[in-house]
Amino acid sequence: MALFGTKKEKEVVKEGTPSKEVSVSSKTKKEAPKDVIVLDEDFSWVLKKPHITEKAAYVAEKVNSYIFNVHPRANKKDVASAIKELYKVTPTSVNITRIAKKSLFTKGRKGSKGGGKKAYVFLKKGDRIEFV
């Protein structure tokens, strides 16, 4: 048994066509994180909430870019698909950056402020996202 084997799964094409078996590598399949329940083509797990700050409002006004806090395992394609599905606009590009953990000291106890990921979503000139 190898740790990084190239185990292949077999997938059957539609029932109406002649039965062909297509081998698909397990590495190419995209799976959602195990702690998240994902329905078919459901990207609601990707976006946590909009990152609303003064800088985010300025960037949204000048550059037509919006900032979102996203799931730590989300990538650019997931974020773009979630924006298309939830807000019905197509992003021109997506940049993702990590937020570092910060240690803090409050009321005599040491703690930490959790990090995460945020995504910068750039839209065309005419497109807008409205937050209610």
Beta strands, then each sheet from edge to edge (+ up, - down):
strand 1: 8-12
strand 2: 21-25
strand 3: 47-50
strand 4: 65-70
strand 5: 93-99
strand 6: 102-106
strand 7: 109-113
strand 8: 116-122
sheet 1: 1+ 2-
sheet 2: 3+ 4- 8+ 5-
sheet 3: 6+ 7-
end
